[in-house]
Amino acid sequence: MDAVENTGGGETPDKQGRGQLAHQDMDKKKNKRTKKTSRRGAIYVSPDGGHTVYEQNQDGSRGRLVEEDSHARMLNELQQDSDMFGFEAYALRRKYPTLQKAYDQYKTVWHMINGGEE
């Protein structure tokens, strides 16, 4: 009976020990997984098919500009210049004669280069 008690007593701590080891191994695996996901590199996004490239922030918003080609720079400049030809620009040219004179010169040079007539 003593042998049975020793065997029974030996099995219980051994099973508990294995359970604890298995639990520790699982914790290590979880830690390795989280470490791998937290070490990911930057994510780069391009809203216009590769003309501009941004680094994405961790919250999913657009981050800093990484790369911009000549096509993207041209589009950006066109967007900035578009306000020079709207209703507000017309009103400003009427208010400031110097601005109207510069605009007329621009139109003259434009038509000379393109071969069009006013």
Phi, psi and omega per residue, in radians:
M1 nan -0.542 3.078
D2 -1.104 -0.679 -3.137
A3 -1.121 -0.647 3.132
V4 -1.193 -0.713 3.138
E5 -1.137 -0.693 3.121
N6 -1.158 -0.717 3.133
T7 -1.151 -0.794 3.116
G8 -1.105 -0.729 3.128
G9 -1.178 -0.570 -3.139
G10 -1.300 -0.541 -3.106
E11 -1.271 -0.671 -3.070
T12 -1.120 -0.892 3.111
P13 -1.138 -0.561 -3.129
D14 -1.148 -0.730 3.116
K15 -1.165 -0.703 3.119
Q16 -1.144 -0.671 3.120
G17 -1.107 -0.740 3.120
R18 -1.136 -0.684 3.116
G19 -1.093 -0.713 3.131
Q20 -1.196 -0.704 3.117
L21 -1.121 -0.746 3.118
A22 -1.092 -0.687 3.122
H23 -1.136 -0.716 3.124
Q24 -1.151 -0.696 3.111
D25 -1.088 -0.702 3.137
M26 -1.140 -0.687 3.090
D27 -1.096 -0.707 3.114
K28 -1.101 -0.745 3.133
K29 -1.114 -0.719 3.114
K30 -1.090 -0.775 -3.136
N31 -1.083 -0.699 3.119
K32 -1.120 -0.696 3.129
R33 -1.118 -0.781 -3.113
T34 -1.211 -0.597 3.101
K35 -1.129 -0.726 -3.135
K36 -1.113 -0.752 -3.117
T37 -1.247 -0.534 -3.138
S38 -1.376 -0.237 3.139
R39 -1.629 0.086 -3.099
R40 -0.995 2.593 3.096
G41 -1.345 -3.087 -3.123
A42 -1.210 2.673 3.073
I43 -1.860 2.286 -3.127
Y44 -1.930 2.372 -3.140
V45 -2.215 2.635 3.102
S46 -2.356 1.922 -3.103
P47 -1.313 -0.239 -3.035
D48 -2.144 0.563 3.046
G49 1.331 0.429 3.043
G50 1.848 -0.057 3.125
H51 -1.286 -0.624 3.032
T52 -2.211 2.480 -3.139
V53 -2.209 2.235 3.131
Y54 -2.052 2.608 2.992
E55 -1.523 2.212 -3.087
Q56 -1.421 2.368 3.067
N57 -1.263 2.859 -3.120
Q58 -1.158 -0.436 3.114
D59 -1.458 0.021 3.087
G60 1.680 -0.136 3.140
S61 -1.414 2.858 -3.122
R62 -1.287 2.295 -3.119
G63 -1.724 -2.480 -3.054
R64 -1.298 2.666 3.089
L65 -1.315 2.205 -3.119
V66 -1.733 -0.796 -3.055
E67 -2.549 2.501 3.101
E68 -2.546 2.161 -3.139
D69 -1.558 3.125 -3.061
S70 -1.126 -0.596 3.111
H71 -1.086 -0.775 3.136
A72 -1.171 -0.669 3.099
R73 -1.117 -0.689 3.127
M74 -1.122 -0.790 3.117
L75 -1.085 -0.685 3.117
N76 -1.111 -0.748 3.123
E77 -1.155 -0.679 3.091
L78 -1.090 -0.706 3.106
Q79 -1.131 -0.680 3.127
Q80 -1.211 -0.619 -3.122
D81 -1.405 -0.268 -3.062
S82 -1.100 -0.461 3.130
D83 -1.285 -0.159 3.105
M84 -1.395 -0.113 -3.057
F85 -2.174 0.179 -3.133
G86 -1.559 -2.967 -3.135
F87 -1.073 -0.734 -3.141
E88 -1.097 -0.662 3.125
A89 -1.153 -0.694 3.097
Y90 -1.071 -0.766 3.127
A91 -1.119 -0.678 3.112
L92 -1.169 -0.663 3.117
R93 -1.147 -0.605 3.096
R94 -1.223 -0.580 -3.103
K95 -1.363 -0.624 -3.081
Y96 -2.034 1.853 -3.105
P97 -1.079 -0.558 3.119
T98 -1.113 -0.683 3.095
L99 -1.159 -0.674 3.105
Q100 -1.148 -0.702 3.133
K101 -1.104 -0.774 3.124
A102 -1.120 -0.655 3.120
Y103 -1.163 -0.718 3.104
D104 -1.100 -0.715 3.097
Q105 -1.112 -0.721 3.105
Y106 -1.039 -0.803 -3.141
K107 -1.101 -0.687 3.131
T108 -1.088 -0.844 3.129
V109 -1.108 -0.711 3.124
W110 -1.014 -0.823 -3.109
H111 -1.232 -0.558 3.086
M112 -1.148 -0.716 -3.121
I113 -1.249 -0.734 -3.091
N114 -1.491 -0.141 3.110
G115 1.354 0.144 3.137
G116 -1.532 2.838 3.088
E117 -2.013 2.673 3.136
E118 -1.311 nan nan
